Amino acid sequence: MTATVLRDQIVTALEDVKGRDILALDVAKLTSITDYMILVSGTSNRHVKALVDQVIDTAKSVGEPARGVEGRETYEWVLLDLGDVIVHVMQSQAREFYDLERLWADTPADSESTL
């Protein structure tokens, strides 16, 4: 499966459980660790958990099980490593505080898509 197809599958899965402010960044030219970075907000720790569970289930069903999951203790910010795609699922307050979008500000505008 290509990174682009995996990205699209994950974005669709996040939309299915009402993920907010989904942002998919093409970071392949900026880092060697991944091709795409997906950021999504949840409204509460339960919502973040539901988003994380959906991503894990979707990735597994398409043959790309999560390589690592960090942050399940509090569900404020959970990072899922799917290899070619890294997903940050965050409560709105954490996303605003850490402002990962700013860290990846060098991403060309045409490689950024708000979904």
C-alpha positions in Angstrom: 0.0 0.0 0.0 1.3 3.4 -0.9 1.7 6.2 1.7 -0.9 8.3 -0.1 -3.5 5.5 0.0 -2.8 4.9 3.7 -3.1 8.6 4.4 -6.4 8.8 2.7 -7.7 5.7 4.5 -6.7 7.2 7.9 -8.3 10.6 7.0 -11.6 8.9 6.1 -11.5 6.9 9.3 -11.0 10.0 11.3 -13.9 11.7 9.5 -16.1 8.7 10.3 -15.7 9.4 14.1 -16.0 13.2 13.8 -12.4 14.1 14.1 -12.0 17.9 14.1 -9.6 20.1 12.1 -8.0 17.3 10.2 -4.7 18.4 8.6 -2.6 16.1 6.4 0.9 17.4 5.8 3.3 16.0 3.2 6.6 16.1 5.1 8.6 13.7 2.9 11.0 16.4 1.7 11.5 17.8 5.2 12.2 14.6 7.2 13.2 11.0 6.6 11.1 9.6 9.4 7.8 9.7 7.6 6.0 10.8 4.4 2.8 12.2 5.9 1.9 13.8 9.2 -1.8 13.9 10.1 -3.0 16.2 12.9 -6.5 15.8 14.3 -8.4 17.2 17.3 -10.8 15.5 19.6 -13.2 17.2 22.0 -12.4 15.1 25.1 -10.3 12.2 26.3 -13.1 9.8 25.3 -13.3 11.3 21.8 -9.5 11.1 21.4 -9.7 7.4 22.5 -12.4 6.8 19.9 -10.3 8.4 17.2 -7.2 6.4 18.2 -9.1 3.2 18.3 -10.5 3.9 14.8 -7.1 4.6 13.4 -5.6 1.4 14.9 -8.5 -0.7 13.6 -8.4 0.9 10.1 -4.6 0.5 9.8 -4.8 -3.1 10.9 -7.6 -3.8 8.4 -5.6 -2.5 5.5 -2.5 -4.5 6.5 -0.6 -1.6 8.1 -0.7 -2.2 11.9 0.5 0.5 14.1 4.2 0.2 14.9 3.9 2.3 18.0 1.3 4.1 20.1 2.3 6.6 22.8 0.1 8.7 25.1 -2.8 6.4 26.0 -2.4 7.1 29.7 -4.3 10.4 29.5 -5.6 10.6 25.9 -4.6 14.3 25.8 -2.1 13.7 23.0 -1.7 10.3 21.3 0.9 9.6 18.7 0.4 6.7 16.3 3.3 5.5 14.2 2.1 3.8 11.0 5.5 4.1 9.3 4.8 6.2 6.2 2.1 8.1 8.1 2.3 9.5 11.7 -0.9 10.5 13.3 -1.2 13.0 16.2 -4.6 12.8 17.9 -4.9 15.7 20.4 -7.4 17.4 22.6 -8.0 20.9 21.3 -6.2 22.6 24.2 -3.0 20.4 23.7 -3.0 21.0 20.0 -3.3 24.8 20.5 -0.5 24.7 23.2 2.0 22.6 21.2 1.1 24.2 17.9 2.7 21.5 15.7 1.4 23.2 12.6 3.9 26.0 13.3 6.8 23.5 13.7 6.1 22.2 10.1 5.5 25.7 8.7 8.2 25.1 6.1 5.9 22.6 4.4 5.1 24.0 0.9 1.5 25.3 0.7 0.6 22.9 -2.1 1.6 19.9 0.0 -0.8 20.8 2.8 -4.4 19.8 2.8 -7.0 20.6 5.3 -9.6 17.9 5.1 
